[in-house]
Amino acid sequence: MAIELKGDYFGGQFHSRLNPFTTAGLDSADESIKKYCPADLKNHLWTCAVDYQHIEKVITSSNDGYKSWRKLSTHDRANYIGKYKEILEKRKNEIAEAISYETGRPLWEAELEAAWLSAKVDSTLNESLKRVETKHFENIAPGTHGRLSFKSIGPALVIGPFNFPCHLANGQILSALITGNSIIFKPSDKTIFSGQLLIECFHEAGFPSGVINFITGTAETGRRLLKEKSIKGVYFTGSMEVGKQILKTTHQDLTKLVALELGGKNTTIIHKDAKIDHAMAELVRASFLTTGQRCTSTSIVAIHDSIKDEFIDRFHKLAKRLVIDHPIEFEKEPFMGPLIDQKAVDNYLLFMGMGKREGYSEIMRGKCIQKKHEGYYVSPSIHYIEDPSKKSVFFSSELFAPNVIFTPYTEIDDAINISNMSQYGLAASVFTEDKVLFNQCISEIETGLINLNKSTIGASSKLPFGGFKNSGNYRSAGISMIDHTVHTQSALEIEAEDDVDFDQIKGIN
């Protein structure tokens, strides 16, 4: 596909040092980022010139945009967002192709993400918005009425991830926009073009100048933005380590609302009465879709002793059948593509060695594999441990790669304990026909999401999405994302009296 980076977006237009047809401008850039397709390292997708001078201009633009945008009615803001939806639908194939080339995810999977973008507009306007409608309380006290209003907080910074470069940022952006905040979107430096396409859609929809802003760059760009006093909302999706750095940078600024959606080390429990074929199909998707690069991917399977041998054997055979290939230029449509970059490959192989050193049985070894195109292709991996330890680095770390660990249990209490060993608290799933057992899991498992007979990657935009412990800071996304884009204002309303008897005020002589 034809790729042209247009630069940073502020003041209602793109600004770039780079000539799109040459490398002119790179010498004067503060930094530059080169991007190759992870599925074909000979395919140089783009080079991005980073300009730190744009940071101040983006901030000024967002401040100006906020002043006018916050004054519009919700109805008027929704009209702009409706136009944005129309353009998303018109350009969804282009967006899907960009996601595939930048992330390496199969085109069929990227097409799902592109379709979610316009669907998210509907759920934001039809479901989320109800949560922040003005509320009236009649006769809250004698002769007194109450009102609860939800007000925008100011310019908001959205820092996007690489794995779902459009969908996750889109949900945060839409929630912040509809409640009257302006936006600065910094995409992952691995998926800049996909992020740019979102901004092009906002631009084509005619959003007023300064309401939507876009800046490319590295971690240093993000650090400088986080220190800006006028930015009031910070919305980040990514790793626990980066999330902690964001908190460290912002923790003394009480004017900032910070919402973090972080990682997971998610457990699936497969009980003895589970429908095996159903659980098998759900689990293989949860473990290996997106090459394991989902925060909700299943990493640990607590499996009942009575079924473990047959289930693991069948799961292994199924994993060996998964097609791994280029996301678009394939001979046979792939189930999964490559990892995102060499650093991810190195980390994956490092953990394969660590698992062996820590005593895990290697059922299926994760390794680099050769395809027609040179890329960051790896095989899935499956490990087994009889008695896991909370101290195990392999057991407790999020790999963000296609790995799953099986461990047996006899009583459901043991399976719950296995799930709760994790430092994360994002997602869990339970496969059983026993509703009493599932209710116990709901009561005792420490996760923000828990599914019955559905994998950990199953979530709905009509429900909150988020975790606790090291998976976030109690600011869930999904339908409740909108809650973190506003502050509340309470009011008491009474009828003013015509005649006031000052003698009734105690303490007046």
NULOKE-863566 format. One line per 2 residues: number of its first residue (from 1); for each residue x, y, z of C-alpha. Coordinates in nm, 2 decimals. Layout:
NUM> X,Y,Z ~ ...
//
This chain:
1> 0.00,0.00,0.00 ~ 0.10,0.36,-0.05
3> 0.22,0.51,0.27 ~ 0.28,0.88,0.33
5> 0.34,1.02,0.67 ~ 0.20,1.37,0.68
7> 0.36,1.48,1.01 ~ 0.21,1.61,1.33
9> -0.14,1.76,1.33 ~ -0.23,2.08,1.51
11> -0.42,2.40,1.42 ~ -0.64,2.20,1.19
13> -0.36,2.08,0.96 ~ -0.06,1.85,0.92
15> 0.29,1.99,0.97 ~ 0.60,1.79,0.85
17> 0.97,1.85,0.80 ~ 0.98,1.56,0.56
19> 0.93,1.59,0.19 ~ 0.71,1.28,0.13
21> 0.91,1.19,-0.18 ~ 1.26,1.24,-0.05
23> 1.44,1.22,0.28 ~ 1.48,1.60,0.29
25> 1.42,1.72,0.65 ~ 1.57,1.42,0.83
27> 1.90,1.60,0.89 ~ 1.72,1.87,1.09
29> 1.49,1.64,1.28 ~ 1.55,1.59,1.66
31> 1.52,1.21,1.61 ~ 1.40,0.98,1.34
33> 1.21,0.65,1.35 ~ 1.24,0.39,1.08
35> 0.96,0.14,1.04 ~ 0.98,-0.20,0.86
37> 0.70,-0.44,0.82 ~ 0.74,-0.70,1.09
39> 0.62,-0.97,0.84 ~ 0.87,-0.86,0.57
41> 1.19,-0.68,0.68 ~ 1.27,-0.58,0.33
43> 0.95,-0.37,0.32 ~ 1.05,-0.03,0.45
45> 0.71,0.13,0.54 ~ 0.81,0.48,0.65
47> 1.06,0.70,0.82 ~ 0.92,0.95,1.07
49> 1.10,1.28,1.16 ~ 1.05,1.37,1.53
51> 1.02,1.74,1.60 ~ 1.02,1.84,1.97
53> 0.94,2.20,1.87 ~ 0.59,2.07,1.77
55> 0.51,1.98,2.13 ~ 0.45,2.34,2.24
57> 0.25,2.41,1.93 ~ 0.03,2.10,1.98
59> -0.03,2.20,2.34 ~ -0.13,2.56,2.24
61> -0.36,2.41,1.97 ~ -0.53,2.18,2.21
63> -0.59,2.46,2.46 ~ -0.74,2.68,2.20
65> -0.96,2.39,2.07 ~ -1.08,2.32,2.42
67> -1.21,2.67,2.48 ~ -1.45,2.65,2.19
69> -1.53,2.27,2.19 ~ -1.64,2.27,2.56
71> -1.90,2.53,2.48 ~ -2.08,2.33,2.21
73> -2.38,2.13,2.31 ~ -2.36,1.75,2.33
75> -2.59,1.73,2.03 ~ -2.35,1.94,1.82
77> -2.05,1.74,1.93 ~ -2.23,1.42,1.85
79> -2.30,1.55,1.49 ~ -1.93,1.59,1.43
81> -1.87,1.24,1.57 ~ -2.14,1.11,1.34
83> -1.96,1.25,1.04 ~ -1.64,1.09,1.16
85> -1.82,0.75,1.18 ~ -1.93,0.78,0.81
87> -1.57,0.84,0.71 ~ -1.44,0.55,0.92
89> -1.68,0.32,0.73 ~ -1.57,0.46,0.40
91> -1.20,0.41,0.48 ~ -1.22,0.09,0.69
93> -1.04,-0.13,0.43 ~ -0.75,0.12,0.41
95> -0.73,0.13,0.78 ~ -0.73,-0.25,0.81
97> -0.45,-0.28,0.56 ~ -0.24,-0.03,0.74
99> -0.29,-0.21,1.07 ~ -0.18,-0.54,0.91
101> 0.14,-0.40,0.75 ~ 0.24,-0.22,1.07
103> 0.16,-0.48,1.33 ~ 0.19,-0.80,1.13
105> -0.16,-0.91,1.23 ~ -0.36,-1.11,0.97
107> -0.57,-0.90,0.75 ~ -0.89,-1.08,0.86
109> -0.81,-0.98,1.22 ~ -0.72,-0.62,1.13
111> -1.05,-0.59,0.94 ~ -1.23,-0.67,1.26
113> -1.05,-0.39,1.44 ~ -1.14,-0.15,1.16
115> -1.51,-0.25,1.19 ~ -1.50,-0.19,1.56
117> -1.41,0.18,1.51 ~ -1.75,0.28,1.38
119> -1.93,0.04,1.62 ~ -1.76,0.22,1.90
121> -1.91,0.55,1.79 ~ -2.26,0.39,1.84
123> -2.18,0.24,2.18 ~ -2.03,0.57,2.30
125> -2.33,0.78,2.19 ~ -2.60,0.53,2.28
127> -2.47,0.36,2.59 ~ -2.18,0.55,2.75
129> -2.33,0.90,2.72 ~ -2.62,0.80,2.95
131> -2.37,0.77,3.24 ~ -2.29,1.14,3.24
133> -2.63,1.30,3.17 ~ -2.73,1.57,3.42
135> -2.92,1.42,3.71 ~ -3.19,1.60,3.91
137> -3.30,1.51,4.27 ~ -3.64,1.65,4.37
139> -3.69,1.75,4.73 ~ -3.35,1.63,4.84
141> -3.43,1.83,5.16 ~ -3.73,2.04,5.26
143> -3.78,2.30,4.98 ~ -3.45,2.20,4.82
145> -3.37,2.03,4.49 ~ -3.04,1.88,4.39
147> -2.85,1.87,4.06 ~ -2.55,1.67,3.95
149> -2.36,1.79,3.65 ~ -2.07,1.63,3.46
151> -1.82,1.87,3.32 ~ -1.52,1.83,3.09
153> -1.18,1.84,3.25 ~ -0.97,1.99,2.97
155> -0.71,1.89,2.71 ~ -0.66,1.52,2.72
157> -0.35,1.31,2.62 ~ -0.42,0.97,2.47
159> -0.11,0.75,2.44 ~ -0.19,0.45,2.22
161> -0.05,0.09,2.21 ~ 0.08,-0.09,1.90
163> -0.13,-0.41,1.93 ~ -0.46,-0.24,1.86
165> -0.34,0.09,1.73 ~ -0.68,0.23,1.63
167> -0.94,0.06,1.83 ~ -0.81,0.12,2.19
169> -0.72,0.48,2.13 ~ -1.05,0.54,1.94
171> -1.26,0.44,2.24 ~ -1.07,0.68,2.47
173> -1.08,0.96,2.22 ~ -1.45,0.93,2.16
175> -1.54,0.93,2.53 ~ -1.32,1.24,2.59
177> -1.46,1.43,2.28 ~ -1.83,1.38,2.35
179> -1.79,1.52,2.70 ~ -1.62,1.83,2.57
181> -1.25,1.77,2.60 ~ -0.99,1.84,2.33
183> -0.75,1.56,2.23 ~ -0.38,1.51,2.18
185> -0.31,1.17,2.04 ~ 0.04,1.02,2.05
187> 0.04,0.68,1.88 ~ 0.29,0.40,1.95
189> 0.61,0.47,1.75 ~ 0.55,0.13,1.59
191> 0.21,0.22,1.44 ~ 0.23,0.58,1.34
193> 0.06,0.55,1.00 ~ -0.24,0.36,1.14
195> -0.28,0.64,1.40 ~ -0.25,0.90,1.13
197> -0.54,0.75,0.94 ~ -0.77,0.80,1.24
199> -0.66,1.17,1.24 ~ -0.73,1.20,0.87
201> -1.08,1.08,0.94 ~ -1.14,1.34,1.21
203> -0.99,1.61,0.97 ~ -1.22,1.50,0.69
205> -1.52,1.51,0.93 ~ -1.45,1.89,0.97
207> -1.37,1.90,1.34 ~ -1.29,2.26,1.45
209> -0.93,2.36,1.47 ~ -0.75,2.25,1.78
211> -1.00,1.99,1.90 ~ -0.80,1.70,1.75
213> -0.43,1.70,1.77 ~ -0.17,1.44,1.68
215> 0.20,1.41,1.76 ~ 0.45,1.14,1.67
217> 0.76,1.06,1.86 ~ 0.94,0.85,2.11
219> 0.91,0.80,2.49 ~ 1.08,1.14,2.53
221> 0.79,1.31,2.35 ~ 0.55,1.14,2.59
223> 0.75,1.24,2.89 ~ 0.75,1.61,2.79
225> 0.38,1.61,2.73 ~ 0.31,1.45,3.06
227> 0.48,1.73,3.24 ~ 0.26,1.99,3.07
229> 0.03,2.16,3.33 ~ -0.25,2.24,3.09
231> -0.31,1.87,3.01 ~ -0.58,1.75,3.25
233> -0.65,1.39,3.13 ~ -0.40,1.12,3.06
235> -0.52,0.79,2.91 ~ -0.26,0.52,2.85
237> -0.28,0.16,2.73 ~ 0.04,-0.04,2.75
239> 0.28,-0.22,2.98 ~ 0.29,-0.21,3.36
241> 0.64,-0.07,3.35 ~ 0.55,0.23,3.14
243> 0.23,0.28,3.34 ~ 0.44,0.32,3.65
245> 0.67,0.57,3.48 ~ 0.36,0.77,3.39
247> 0.25,0.78,3.75 ~ 0.60,0.87,3.86
249> 0.60,1.17,3.62 ~ 0.25,1.29,3.71
251> 0.19,1.19,4.07 ~ 0.25,1.54,4.22
253> 0.02,1.71,3.97 ~ -0.32,1.68,4.15
255> -0.49,1.85,3.85 ~ -0.44,1.55,3.63
257> -0.67,1.25,3.60 ~ -0.47,0.95,3.49
259> -0.63,0.63,3.36 ~ -0.41,0.33,3.30
261> -0.50,0.01,3.12 ~ -0.20,-0.22,3.17
263> -0.10,-0.58,3.13 ~ -0.22,-0.92,3.24
265> -0.11,-1.27,3.33 ~ -0.45,-1.42,3.28
267> -0.57,-1.76,3.40 ~ -0.83,-2.00,3.24
269> -0.97,-2.27,3.47 ~ -1.09,-2.58,3.29
271> -1.30,-2.79,3.53 ~ -1.36,-3.16,3.50
273> -1.72,-3.11,3.36 ~ -1.61,-2.86,3.09
275> -1.72,-2.93,2.73 ~ -1.38,-3.01,2.60
277> -1.41,-2.92,2.23 ~ -1.57,-2.58,2.32
279> -1.30,-2.51,2.58 ~ -1.02,-2.62,2.33
281> -1.14,-2.38,2.06 ~ -1.18,-2.09,2.30
283> -0.84,-2.15,2.45 ~ -0.64,-2.17,2.14
285> -0.77,-1.84,2.03 ~ -0.72,-1.68,2.37
287> -0.36,-1.80,2.39 ~ -0.23,-1.74,2.04
289> -0.44,-1.48,1.85 ~ -0.25,-1.16,1.78
291> 0.06,-1.37,1.84 ~ -0.02,-1.35,2.21
293> 0.01,-0.97,2.20 ~ -0.31,-0.90,2.39
295> -0.33,-0.78,2.75 ~ -0.62,-1.03,2.79
297> -0.44,-1.33,2.63 ~ -0.46,-1.65,2.84
299> -0.11,-1.72,2.98 ~ -0.19,-1.98,3.25
301> -0.44,-2.28,3.23 ~ -0.54,-2.44,3.56
303> -0.67,-2.77,3.44 ~ -0.84,-3.04,3.64
305> -0.63,-3.35,3.71 ~ -0.88,-3.59,3.57
307> -0.87,-3.44,3.22 ~ -0.52,-3.28,3.19
309> -0.34,-3.55,2.99 ~ -0.59,-3.59,2.71
311> -0.66,-3.21,2.70 ~ -0.30,-3.10,2.68
313> -0.22,-3.37,2.42 ~ -0.50,-3.25,2.20
315> -0.42,-2.88,2.25 ~ -0.06,-2.95,2.15
317> -0.17,-3.11,1.83 ~ -0.41,-2.82,1.75
319> -0.13,-2.56,1.82 ~ 0.10,-2.74,1.57
321> -0.17,-2.69,1.30 ~ -0.19,-2.31,1.33
323> -0.09,-2.13,1.01 ~ 0.18,-1.86,1.07
325> 0.25,-1.63,0.77 ~ 0.25,-1.29,0.62
327> -0.07,-1.11,0.71 ~ -0.16,-1.02,0.35
329> 0.09,-1.18,0.11 ~ 0.03,-1.54,0.22
331> 0.00,-1.87,0.05 ~ -0.26,-1.99,0.30
333> -0.46,-1.76,0.52 ~ -0.28,-1.74,0.86
335> -0.41,-1.77,1.21 ~ -0.13,-1.55,1.33
337> 0.15,-1.33,1.20 ~ 0.49,-1.23,1.35
339> 0.58,-1.05,1.67 ~ 0.61,-0.68,1.65
341> 0.98,-0.64,1.65 ~ 1.32,-0.79,1.73
343> 1.31,-0.68,2.09 ~ 0.98,-0.88,2.13
345> 1.15,-1.19,1.97 ~ 1.46,-1.16,2.19
347> 1.24,-1.13,2.50 ~ 1.03,-1.43,2.40
349> 1.34,-1.65,2.34 ~ 1.49,-1.52,2.67
351> 1.18,-1.65,2.86 ~ 1.20,-1.98,2.68
353> 1.54,-2.04,2.83 ~ 1.42,-1.91,3.17
355> 1.13,-2.15,3.17 ~ 1.37,-2.44,3.12
357> 1.60,-2.32,3.39 ~ 1.31,-2.28,3.64
359> 1.20,-2.65,3.58 ~ 0.91,-2.61,3.34
361> 0.84,-2.90,3.11 ~ 0.86,-2.79,2.75
363> 0.56,-2.94,2.56 ~ 0.60,-2.72,2.26
365> 0.91,-2.50,2.22 ~ 0.89,-2.14,2.12
367> 1.14,-2.07,1.85 ~ 1.21,-1.85,1.55
369> 1.07,-1.99,1.22 ~ 1.15,-1.92,0.86
371> 0.89,-1.81,0.61 ~ 0.90,-1.69,0.25
373> 0.95,-1.33,0.38 ~ 1.21,-1.26,0.64
375> 1.03,-1.14,0.95 ~ 0.98,-1.17,1.33
377> 0.80,-1.51,1.30 ~ 0.80,-1.74,1.60
379> 0.61,-2.06,1.69 ~ 0.37,-2.09,1.98
381> 0.50,-2.25,2.30 ~ 0.33,-2.47,2.56
383> 0.48,-2.54,2.91 ~ 0.37,-2.75,3.20
385> 0.45,-2.71,3.57 ~ 0.32,-2.94,3.85
387> 0.35,-2.70,4.14 ~ 0.39,-2.33,4.04
389> 0.56,-2.08,4.26 ~ 0.47,-1.72,4.30
391> 0.84,-1.65,4.30 ~ 0.88,-1.79,3.95
393> 0.97,-1.51,3.71 ~ 0.84,-1.72,3.42
395> 0.51,-1.78,3.59 ~ 0.45,-1.42,3.70
397> 0.58,-1.22,3.41 ~ 0.37,-1.10,3.11
399> 0.55,-1.23,2.80 ~ 0.33,-1.05,2.54
401> 0.40,-1.35,2.31 ~ 0.23,-1.68,2.22
403> 0.30,-1.88,2.54 ~ 0.07,-2.07,2.77
405> 0.15,-2.27,3.09 ~ -0.06,-2.56,3.20
407> -0.08,-2.65,3.57 ~ -0.31,-2.91,3.74
409> -0.55,-2.88,4.02 ~ -0.79,-3.11,4.21
411> -1.01,-2.88,4.41 ~ -1.15,-2.55,4.28
413> -1.00,-2.37,4.57 ~ -0.66,-2.47,4.43
415> -0.75,-2.33,4.09 ~ -0.86,-2.00,4.24
417> -0.53,-1.98,4.43 ~ -0.34,-2.03,4.11
419> -0.53,-1.75,3.94 ~ -0.47,-1.52,4.24
421> -0.10,-1.58,4.25 ~ -0.05,-1.33,3.97
423> 0.07,-0.98,4.03 ~ -0.19,-0.88,3.76
425> -0.57,-0.87,3.79 ~ -0.71,-0.82,3.45
427> -0.90,-1.13,3.31 ~ -0.99,-1.49,3.39
429> -1.22,-1.75,3.25 ~ -1.39,-2.06,3.38
431> -1.51,-2.35,3.18 ~ -1.77,-2.55,3.37
433> -2.14,-2.65,3.38 ~ -2.15,-2.58,3.75
435> -2.30,-2.23,3.81 ~ -2.24,-2.26,4.19
437> -1.87,-2.32,4.12 ~ -1.86,-2.02,3.88
439> -2.02,-1.80,4.14 ~ -1.75,-1.90,4.38
441> -1.49,-1.80,4.12 ~ -1.66,-1.46,4.07
443> -1.65,-1.40,4.45 ~ -1.29,-1.50,4.50
445> -1.09,-1.45,4.18 ~ -0.91,-1.11,4.18
447> -0.97,-0.98,3.83 ~ -1.17,-0.71,3.67
449> -1.31,-0.95,3.40 ~ -1.42,-1.30,3.44
451> -1.61,-1.51,3.18 ~ -1.80,-1.84,3.20
453> -1.73,-2.08,2.91 ~ -1.58,-1.79,2.71
455> -1.22,-1.71,2.69 ~ -1.03,-1.43,2.85
457> -1.01,-1.23,2.53 ~ -1.39,-1.20,2.53
459> -1.51,-0.85,2.63 ~ -1.81,-0.62,2.55
461> -1.81,-0.25,2.50 ~ -2.14,-0.24,2.69
463> -1.95,-0.34,3.01 ~ -1.65,-0.19,3.19
465> -1.31,-0.32,3.07 ~ -1.02,-0.30,3.31
467> -0.84,-0.47,3.60 ~ -0.67,-0.40,3.93
469> -0.35,-0.49,4.11 ~ -0.08,-0.42,3.84
471> -0.34,-0.43,3.55 ~ -0.45,-0.07,3.60
473> -0.55,0.20,3.85 ~ -0.92,0.15,3.89
475> -1.00,0.35,3.58 ~ -1.17,0.10,3.35
477> -1.24,0.14,2.98 ~ -1.53,0.01,2.78
479> -1.86,0.17,2.87 ~ -1.72,0.33,3.18
481> -1.43,0.50,3.00 ~ -1.65,0.81,2.98
483> -1.65,0.84,3.36 ~ -1.28,0.94,3.36
485> -1.33,1.22,3.11 ~ -1.54,1.44,3.34
487> -1.56,1.58,3.69 ~ -1.88,1.62,3.89
489> -2.04,1.93,4.01 ~ -2.31,1.92,4.27
491> -2.57,2.20,4.32 ~ -2.85,2.28,4.57
493> -3.14,2.48,4.44 ~ -3.40,2.66,4.65
495> -3.65,2.93,4.59 ~ -3.53,3.26,4.73
497> -3.75,3.41,5.00 ~ -3.90,3.75,4.96
499> -3.91,3.83,5.33 ~ -3.63,3.74,5.56
501> -3.65,3.76,5.94 ~ -3.29,3.83,6.04
503> -3.40,3.78,6.40 ~ -3.43,3.41,6.33
505> -3.05,3.39,6.27 ~ -2.88,3.28,6.58
507> -2.62,3.50,6.73 ~ -2.76,3.83,6.60
509> -2.84,4.09,6.87
//
